[in-house]
Amino acid sequence: MPIVGQVAVKLKPAGICDAFDSTELFLGASIKMSNLIFDQGNPECGVPRPGVGVSVLTAAQIQTQIGSGTATFISGHIGIGTTVYGMVSMSGGTFNGLDVPFAYNFNTGTFLPITGIAAGSSPLSPLTTGPWNPPTFAVIGIYLIVTHPGWNGVGANFFGALNLSTNAWTVQNLLTNALPSPPIAVANFNNRGYFAIGNQSFYSDSLNPLKATNAGQVLTHGDNSPIVGYVGLPVTTSTGGVVQQLLVVKPASIWFVTGDAAIANTLATNFLSTTLGCSAPRTLVQAPQGVYMIGTDGAMLVDQLGIVKKVTHRGSPESDIRVPFVNAQVPSRLAGAFASNIYRVFVPNTIIQGNTVNNDYWFDTIRERWNGPHSFAYDCASQLGSYFLLSGSATGANLFQSNPTPTATSIYTDNGNAFNCEWQSADFPKTGKPNGQEIVESTQELGGPSIPFNIAILDDSGDVLSSCLIKTPAAGITWDSGPLWDGGAKYATSITVPSTFTVPWTNPVVAPKFQIDITAAATAGMIIGAHMSKHKDTGYQVAQTSS
């Protein structure tokens, strides 16, 4: 007979949040979706993120191309077409302690032969910890312009310029009207190079980022706080259609540039916000929705109307996660990029629940929810086609490919190492009564061929109340795949779908509140779906008492 007074609760891996309790949150609010992403076809399911596998460009390949010394780490890179351009730090040999440029075409599998590289004009390699101004890249005319914190401003050592037609590398200052010091960022706006120095933007001639003809080619943006970085934003207006803008981001303000010096009375700068800004230049990312960044209020978006707002779900007034971003100890070390429909950010040295952690978070712009934290570490990310290129000092001068969406050829290792997935729900919603609750029965949707899932139920203090293991059945064979009828093998569909399993708790489960925690090794076809539990009021309190 049915149990009287039972209450059904549904949980699912719908997105992560800062809160411990899901009562005031969305259905499926989770504490962790570690190495789990949203199944694009099934809203209630989480699947493993594809691994980065092994490096697609190795340190050994790069140092062989450089011809002297050992490649130690990649300080910055950008994807253009099918080619990645970057700066790599070297140890020993001709370029000991210096960064030098490289370019590799993934379509042909060959390096571009860059000429003109010399030790005397190469920037010092940056440190891998502490605050910094990371290298930046911009294509302007036929040149790829590179800024770097290692140039000292002596002689022509201000910025680098790679001629994309000849692959010739030069290091120089602006001709005619020189920059006063090495710039910390560069951007292309109206085919001019905009160079950030302090609170000013010095701009070059049109289609010639190596020359500034007029002495007055400079804009000043507000107070003396320095520019952090640039990013372009096409803004939709009610009268003029789409207007191009260059966002100029500072630690506590956001400015924009419109117009051009060649068109009379059009070049201007003004502010979007004098209270919100960004100190994490590598999180400034252009996307179809506008410009994403990790700023003073956590994850922020400047939309296509030029409105600065928090990154939320469907216009909600509250962000799902904010703590990892505002607690980052060195904001300038954050790294972000956008590819496919994912804005991802790696946050090193952030404090969560009193612990210092290094976490990777993905924002799915279709679901408008976050997942993570993911475990692969990087300090530079760029887009190349529909996927990410990642590099980090922890993995040396190696470049990895990260696909945001699983495919039939996805592998589930990072740099050759297997990784686990974990889903931990937030606390079950409160019932409105002070009494303890007892779990009556539970079911869990799981999928994948012969995968062992470790399932635990925790109380609100994080203590394990009960645990069990559920192993999904082995994969069957499909019809007409070769084996004979009555050969003993089970027939099955080739499509992986989750099945509902009874959760065999090994002991009575009683607590004020509950969380579900599921872990499994990342495997192709693995799915974690909805959890259903029935619980009832015990009629007495089981809450902790004062010590």
LOVEX-458855 format. One record per residue (C-alpha): residue number from 1; x, y, z. Coordinates in pm, whole numbers. Example, Ala and Ser with C-alpha at 12.3 -4.5 7.8 and 13.67 -1.06 7.14 Angstrom:
! residues 2
SITE   guba        X        Y        Z
SITE      1     1230     -450      780
SITE      2     1367     -106      714
! end
This chain:
! residues 547
SITE   guba        X        Y        Z
SITE      1        0        0        0
SITE      2      122      358      -60
SITE      3      307      541      216
SITE      4       96      823      358
SITE      5      233     1179      363
SITE      6      518     1133      120
SITE      7      650     1425      -85
SITE      8      817     1379     -425
SITE      9     1124     1586     -510
SITE     10     1281     1612     -853
SITE     11     1644     1713     -908
SITE     12     1847     1741    -1228
SITE     13     2184     1879    -1340
SITE     14     2040     2204    -1474
SITE     15     2322     2443    -1378
SITE     16     2548     2542    -1090
SITE     17     2493     2808     -828
SITE     18     2667     2966     -529
SITE     19     2393     2874     -281
SITE     20     2381     2556      -71
SITE     21     2001     2536      -61
SITE     22     1773     2515     -364
SITE     23     1453     2639     -199
SITE     24     1472     2987     -353
SITE     25     1652     2875     -668
SITE     26     1569     2715    -1001
SITE     27     1477     2350    -1047
SITE     28     1801     2154    -1077
SITE     29     2026     2406     -900
SITE     30     2353     2228     -831
SITE     31     2668     2286     -629
SITE     32     2884     2098     -880
SITE     33     2869     1983    -1237
SITE     34     3236     1899    -1245
SITE     35     3347     1800    -1596
SITE     36     2979     1776    -1691
SITE     37     2813     1988    -1957
SITE     38     2456     2013    -2079
SITE     39     2332     1752    -2322
SITE     40     2230     1969    -2617
SITE     41     1929     1752    -2698
SITE     42     1804     1659    -2348
SITE     43     1753     1948    -2107
SITE     44     1746     1725    -1796
SITE     45     2076     1548    -1865
SITE     46     2444     1615    -1809
SITE     47     2715     1451    -2020
SITE     48     3096     1454    -1992
SITE     49     3276     1744    -2154
SITE     50     3513     1627    -2427
SITE     51     3870     1594    -2308
SITE     52     4155     1789    -2461
SITE     53     4342     1466    -2538
SITE     54     4709     1519    -2614
SITE     55     4859     1844    -2737
SITE     56     4791     1939    -3098
SITE     57     5113     2144    -3103
SITE     58     5396     2033    -2875
SITE     59     5680     2218    -2707
SITE     60     5924     1994    -2895
SITE     61     5776     2102    -3229
SITE     62     5795     2469    -3136
SITE     63     6152     2458    -3009
SITE     64     6261     2268    -3320
SITE     65     6112     2549    -3529
SITE     66     6280     2819    -3317
SITE     67     6608     2632    -3355
SITE     68     6768     2718    -3022
SITE     69     6684     2654    -2656
SITE     70     6387     2494    -2482
SITE     71     6030     2617    -2515
SITE     72     5888     2658    -2162
SITE     73     5539     2811    -2194
SITE     74     5317     3001    -2437
SITE     75     5248     3350    -2301
SITE     76     4978     3433    -2555
SITE     77     4815     3321    -2879
SITE     78     4541     3406    -3126
SITE     79     4363     3197    -3391
SITE     80     4326     3348    -3738
SITE     81     4166     3129    -4004
SITE     82     4340     2792    -3970
SITE     83     4659     2937    -3820
SITE     84     4757     3002    -3462
SITE     85     4999     3288    -3392
SITE     86     5166     3315    -3053
SITE     87     5454     3416    -2831
SITE     88     5656     3141    -2664
SITE     89     5902     3174    -2376
SITE     90     6243     3016    -2425
SITE     91     6510     2887    -2187
SITE     92     6871     2846    -2289
SITE     93     7024     2905    -2630
SITE     94     7003     3226    -2831
SITE     95     6672     3339    -2682
SITE     96     6731     3248    -2317
SITE     97     6475     3428    -2099
SITE     98     6299     3583    -2400
SITE     99     5968     3542    -2582
SITE    100     5970     3486    -2956
SITE    101     5686     3464    -3213
SITE    102     5567     3149    -3385
SITE    103     5292     3063    -3634
SITE    104     5149     2720    -3712
SITE    105     4893     2627    -3979
SITE    106     4672     2337    -3866
SITE    107     4539     2281    -4216
SITE    108     4882     2209    -4364
SITE    109     5045     2090    -4042
SITE    110     5341     2323    -4095
SITE    111     5499     2628    -3936
SITE    112     5508     2960    -4116
SITE    113     5875     3064    -4161
SITE    114     5894     3392    -3968
SITE    115     6199     3603    -4054
SITE    116     6360     3890    -3865
SITE    117     6354     3739    -3514
SITE    118     6652     3858    -3309
SITE    119     6747     3829    -2943
SITE    120     6817     4200    -2909
SITE    121     6462     4295    -3004
SITE    122     6273     4011    -2830
SITE    123     6075     4088    -2513
SITE    124     6167     3944    -2175
SITE    125     5962     3639    -2081
SITE    126     5695     3726    -1824
SITE    127     5649     3563    -1485
SITE    128     5380     3296    -1462
SITE    129     5235     3422    -1133
SITE    130     5124     3756     -991
SITE    131     4954     4055    -1156
SITE    132     5048     4127    -1518
SITE    133     4944     4281    -1848
SITE    134     4922     3980    -2082
SITE    135     5025     3996    -2448
SITE    136     4753     4115    -2687
SITE    137     4711     4068    -3062
SITE    138     4525     4258    -3335
SITE    139     4515     4226    -3714
SITE    140     4533     4572    -3874
SITE    141     4586     4599    -4247
SITE    142     4848     4345    -4349
SITE    143     5001     4333    -4002
SITE    144     4947     4133    -3686
SITE    145     5037     4374    -3407
SITE    146     5155     4229    -3074
SITE    147     5190     4403    -2740
SITE    148     5391     4234    -2465
SITE    149     5485     4323    -2106
SITE    150     5849     4230    -2174
SITE    151     5935     4518    -2409
SITE    152     6128     4789    -2225
SITE    153     6083     5090    -2456
SITE    154     6454     5119    -2528
SITE    155     6523     5196    -2892
SITE    156     6246     5047    -3104
SITE    157     6135     4789    -2846
SITE    158     5774     4903    -2807
SITE    159     5558     4648    -2995
SITE    160     5590     4372    -3251
SITE    161     5455     4367    -3608
SITE    162     5426     4055    -3822
SITE    163     5366     4119    -4192
SITE    164     5106     3855    -4280
SITE    165     5199     3874    -4648
SITE    166     5572     3812    -4609
SITE    167     5594     3663    -4256
SITE    168     5856     3929    -4175
SITE    169     5878     4024    -3806
SITE    170     5980     4372    -3692
SITE    171     5988     4541    -3353
SITE    172     5931     4915    -3345
SITE    173     5755     5228    -3226
SITE    174     5506     5434    -3424
SITE    175     5671     5633    -3700
SITE    176     5650     6017    -3716
SITE    177     5473     6054    -3380
SITE    178     5610     5791    -3147
SITE    179     5437     5633    -2849
SITE    180     5567     5761    -2512
SITE    181     5604     5409    -2368
SITE    182     5530     5046    -2466
SITE    183     5153     4991    -2488
SITE    184     4978     4732    -2271
SITE    185     4704     4651    -2525
SITE    186     4619     4695    -2892
SITE    187     4296     4674    -3094
SITE    188     4171     4734    -3446
SITE    189     3905     5002    -3478
SITE    190     3814     5144    -3817
SITE    191     4133     4989    -3958
SITE    192     4353     5184    -3719
SITE    193     4568     5047    -3442
SITE    194     4456     5171    -3100
SITE    195     4732     5145    -2839
SITE    196     4660     5165    -2465
SITE    197     4903     5362    -2249
SITE    198     4780     5470    -1906
SITE    199     4435     5624    -1949
SITE    200     4497     5721    -2313
SITE    201     4441     5556    -2650
SITE    202     4696     5647    -2917
SITE    203     4576     5561    -3265
SITE    204     4765     5500    -3589
SITE    205     4692     5598    -3946
SITE    206     4423     5404    -4130
SITE    207     4547     5067    -4260
SITE    208     4897     5152    -4138
SITE    209     4940     5052    -3772
SITE    210     5309     5147    -3785
SITE    211     5264     5522    -3831
SITE    212     5083     5816    -3666
SITE    213     5100     6116    -3901
SITE    214     4946     6373    -3667
SITE    215     5063     6457    -3317
SITE    216     4708     6475    -3186
SITE    217     4614     6115    -3260
SITE    218     4519     6035    -2902
SITE    219     4205     6009    -2686
SITE    220     4187     6038    -2306
SITE    221     3935     5826    -2117
SITE    222     3824     5971    -1785
SITE    223     4038     5966    -1470
SITE    224     4398     5853    -1432
SITE    225     4316     5484    -1380
SITE    226     4483     5279    -1655
SITE    227     4315     5106    -1946
SITE    228     4290     4729    -1891
SITE    229     4196     4626    -2242
SITE    230     3993     4678    -2560
SITE    231     3717     4485    -2732
SITE    232     3492     4570    -3025
SITE    233     3114     4598    -2991
SITE    234     2861     4648    -3272
SITE    235     2576     4846    -3116
SITE    236     2222     4851    -3256
SITE    237     2055     5193    -3246
SITE    238     1694     5290    -3313
SITE    239     1783     5544    -3582
SITE    240     2125     5464    -3724
SITE    241     2119     5085    -3747
SITE    242     2436     4908    -3636
SITE    243     2714     5139    -3515
SITE    244     3065     5012    -3454
SITE    245     3215     5089    -3113
SITE    246     3542     5012    -2941
SITE    247     3497     4936    -2572
SITE    248     3775     5076    -2356
SITE    249     3770     4889    -2026
SITE    250     3923     5017    -1703
SITE    251     3919     4866    -1351
SITE    252     3610     5060    -1239
SITE    253     3463     5207    -1557
SITE    254     3379     5122    -1917
SITE    255     3422     5372    -2199
SITE    256     3361     5354    -2572
SITE    257     3496     5512    -2888
SITE    258     3285     5593    -3193
SITE    259     3357     5758    -3525
SITE    260     3688     5815    -3699
SITE    261     3939     6098    -3733
SITE    262     3900     6093    -4112
SITE    263     3533     6194    -4084
SITE    264     3492     6542    -3941
SITE    265     3338     6574    -3594
SITE    266     3267     6204    -3552
SITE    267     3553     6072    -3337
SITE    268     3443     6074    -2974
SITE    269     3477     5887    -2645
SITE    270     3220     5858    -2369
SITE    271     3137     5626    -2083
SITE    272     2898     5335    -2052
SITE    273     2956     5293    -1679
SITE    274     3157     5486    -1421
SITE    275     3103     5226    -1147
SITE    276     3151     4889    -1318
SITE    277     3473     4780    -1482
SITE    278     3707     4486    -1533
SITE    279     4058     4396    -1417
SITE    280     4075     4068    -1610
SITE    281     4176     4158    -1968
SITE    282     4174     3802    -2097
SITE    283     3807     3762    -2009
SITE    284     3704     4040    -2251
SITE    285     3539     3835    -2523
SITE    286     3319     3928    -2817
SITE    287     3017     3704    -2878
SITE    288     2687     3722    -3069
SITE    289     2516     3850    -2753
SITE    290     2765     4135    -2708
SITE    291     3081     4144    -2497
SITE    292     3134     3915    -2199
SITE    293     3378     3994    -1919
SITE    294     3454     3907    -1558
SITE    295     3427     4242    -1386
SITE    296     3367     4411    -1055
SITE    297     3021     4250    -1029
SITE    298     3123     3902    -1143
SITE    299     3029     3784    -1491
SITE    300     2899     4080    -1693
SITE    301     2766     4141    -2042
SITE    302     2760     4458    -2250
SITE    303     2475     4379    -2484
SITE    304     2415     4504    -2839
SITE    305     2224     4803    -2706
SITE    306     2529     4910    -2505
SITE    307     2369     4816    -2171
SITE    308     2603     4683    -1901
SITE    309     2437     4405    -1702
SITE    310     2501     4088    -1506
SITE    311     2514     3752    -1681
SITE    312     2193     3584    -1568
SITE    313     1930     3336    -1681
SITE    314     1658     3484    -1901
SITE    315     1687     3831    -1746
SITE    316     1677     3716    -1383
SITE    317     1792     3987    -1139
SITE    318     2037     3747     -971
SITE    319     2346     3574    -1106
SITE    320     2367     3196    -1060
SITE    321     2737     3215     -967
SITE    322     2936     3515     -854
SITE    323     3161     3399     -570
SITE    324     3440     3238     -781
SITE    325     3481     3555     -986
SITE    326     3471     3823     -716
SITE    327     3699     3613     -491
SITE    328     3972     3574     -754
SITE    329     4298     3679     -590
SITE    330     4476     3789     -911
SITE    331     4209     3898    -1163
SITE    332     4459     3968    -1439
SITE    333     4542     3594    -1448
SITE    334     4189     3490    -1545
SITE    335     4154     3358    -1900
SITE    336     3842     3339    -2115
SITE    337     3723     3275    -2471
SITE    338     3407     3213    -2673
SITE    339     3347     2933    -2924
SITE    340     3033     2767    -3058
SITE    341     2779     2869    -2791
SITE    342     3012     2859    -2488
SITE    343     3176     3141    -2294
SITE    344     3437     2979    -2072
SITE    345     3659     3128    -1800
SITE    346     3944     2973    -1603
SITE    347     3975     3125    -1255
SITE    348     4305     3052    -1076
SITE    349     4357     3116     -707
SITE    350     3999     3190     -612
SITE    351     3854     3126     -267
SITE    352     3543     2908     -232
SITE    353     3423     2796      111
SITE    354     3758     2898      259
SITE    355     3964     2691       13
SITE    356     4191     2824     -261
SITE    357     4103     2648     -586
SITE    358     4168     2670     -961
SITE    359     3845     2622    -1156
SITE    360     3718     2636    -1512
SITE    361     3356     2748    -1569
SITE    362     3145     2731    -1887
SITE    363     2842     2949    -1960
SITE    364     2608     2791    -2215
SITE    365     2452     3087    -2398
SITE    366     2159     2873    -2522
SITE    367     2062     2736    -2178
SITE    368     2191     3054    -2008
SITE    369     2327     2846    -1720
SITE    370     2679     2775    -1591
SITE    371     2841     2435    -1551
SITE    372     3165     2331    -1387
SITE    373     3405     2350    -1223
SITE    374     3606     2167    -1487
SITE    375     3951     2036    -1411
SITE    376     4181     2123    -1703
SITE    377     4397     2425    -1619
SITE    378     4503     2693    -1867
SITE    379     4605     3060    -1863
SITE    380     4537     3152    -2226
SITE    381     4242     3057    -2446
SITE    382     4157     3156    -2802
SITE    383     3902     3054    -3063
SITE    384     3993     2868    -3380
SITE    385     3684     2781    -3579
SITE    386     3429     2608    -3359
SITE    387     3671     2501    -3088
SITE    388     3911     2642    -2828
SITE    389     4289     2646    -2824
SITE    390     4428     2628    -2469
SITE    391     4772     2668    -2318
SITE    392     4906     2705    -1967
SITE    393     5233     2725    -1781
SITE    394     5134     2409    -1587
SITE    395     5146     2206    -1912
SITE    396     5452     2373    -2064
SITE    397     5471     2511    -2416
SITE    398     5201     2277    -2544
SITE    399     4881     2376    -2721
SITE    400     4560     2179    -2670
SITE    401     4234     2165    -2863
SITE    402     3911     2173    -2660
SITE    403     3581     2104    -2831
SITE    404     3277     2249    -2652
SITE    405     3038     1984    -2790
SITE    406     3079     1603    -2780
SITE    407     3112     1427    -3115
SITE    408     3151     1066    -3228
SITE    409     3530     1111    -3220
SITE    410     3555     1282    -2879
SITE    411     3806     1139    -2634
SITE    412     3784     1165    -2258
SITE    413     4137     1229    -2135
SITE    414     4320     1552    -2054
SITE    415     4687     1557    -2157
SITE    416     4671     1178    -2155
SITE    417     4507     1152    -1810
SITE    418     4159     1018    -1738
SITE    419     3923     1241    -1540
SITE    420     3604     1198    -1338
SITE    421     3267     1366    -1360
SITE    422     3068     1468    -1052
SITE    423     2720     1603    -1004
SITE    424     2631     1736     -659
SITE    425     2289     1886     -612
SITE    426     2207     2173     -383
SITE    427     2000     2086      -76
SITE    428     1648     1959     -139
SITE    429     1392     2238     -116
SITE    430     1264     2305      234
SITE    431      920     2163      319
SITE    432      810     2450      542
SITE    433      822     2231      853
SITE    434     1098     2215     1119
SITE    435     1090     1835     1146
SITE    436     1344     1600      997
SITE    437     1278     1414      674
SITE    438     1316     1046      589
SITE    439     1390      925      237
SITE    440     1138      660      141
SITE    441     1260      565     -205
SITE    442     1471      711     -486
SITE    443     1524      662     -857
SITE    444     1801      793    -1082
SITE    445     1829      828    -1458
SITE    446     2166      703    -1584
SITE    447     2302      606    -1924
SITE    448     2609      463    -2089
SITE    449     2760      121    -2160
SITE    450     2871      -70    -1849
SITE    451     2955      240    -1641
SITE    452     2977      220    -1259
SITE    453     2818      523    -1090
SITE    454     2896      595     -725
SITE    455     2590      755     -565
SITE    456     2578      909     -219
SITE    457     2320     1104      -23
SITE    458     2453     1372      213
SITE    459     2301     1575      493
SITE    460     2322     1954      514
SITE    461     2661     1926      688
SITE    462     2809     1731      398
SITE    463     2822     1401      587
SITE    464     2742     1085      388
SITE    465     2422      922      510
SITE    466     2416      634      265
SITE    467     2589      531      -56
SITE    468     2565      268     -324
SITE    469     2693      173     -667
SITE    470     2483      134     -980
SITE    471     2638      -14    -1291
SITE    472     2464       31    -1621
SITE    473     2424     -271    -1851
SITE    474     2685     -351    -2112
SITE    475     2623     -226    -2462
SITE    476     2431     -461    -2685
SITE    477     2478     -520    -3055
SITE    478     2269     -363    -3330
SITE    479     2063     -558    -3581
SITE    480     2257     -675    -3887
SITE    481     2592     -599    -3723
SITE    482     2737     -943    -3792
SITE    483     2661    -1190    -3506
SITE    484     2422    -1472    -3582
SITE    485     2074    -1506    -3437
SITE    486     2071    -1682    -3098
SITE    487     2443    -1623    -3056
SITE    488     2399    -1501    -2700
SITE    489     2460    -1128    -2748
SITE    490     2187     -882    -2654
SITE    491     2041     -659    -2923
SITE    492     2018     -287    -2848
SITE    493     1980       50    -3011
SITE    494     2297      233    -3119
SITE    495     2163      550    -2951
SITE    496     2251      601    -2584
SITE    497     1948      697    -2378
SITE    498     1922      714    -1999
SITE    499     1732      446    -1811
SITE    500     1566      481    -1471
SITE    501     1726      282    -1189
SITE    502     1606      223     -834
SITE    503     1867      362     -594
SITE    504     1943       86     -339
SITE    505     2018      290      -26
SITE    506     2186       59      224
SITE    507     2040      211      541
SITE    508     1763      445      662
SITE    509     1821      803      553
SITE    510     1705     1074      796
SITE    511     1824     1437      809
SITE    512     1695     1796      805
SITE    513     1800     1835      439
SITE    514     1963     1622      169
SITE    515     2202     1647     -124
SITE    516     2267     1393     -400
SITE    517     2625     1330     -516
SITE    518     2709     1114     -819
SITE    519     3057     1043     -957
SITE    520     3179      836    -1251
SITE    521     3474      822    -1485
SITE    522     3423     1034    -1796
SITE    523     3324      795    -2074
SITE    524     3169      824    -2419
SITE    525     2793      785    -2394
SITE    526     2774      854    -2023
SITE    527     2460     1040    -1910
SITE    528     2340     1163    -1570
SITE    529     1975     1254    -1576
SITE    530     1697     1339    -1333
SITE    531     1683     1216     -973
SITE    532     1352     1149     -800
SITE    533     1314     1097     -427
SITE    534     1013     1051     -205
SITE    535     1050     1167      154
SITE    536      816     1206      448
SITE    537      803     1404      771
SITE    538      950     1212     1065
SITE    539      737     1402     1315
SITE    540     1042     1510     1515
SITE    541     1337     1744     1478
SITE    542     1681     1616     1380
SITE    543     1853     1953     1350
SITE    544     2183     2016     1529
SITE    545     2179     2169     1876
SITE    546     2395     2448     2011
SITE    547     2729     2338     2153
! end
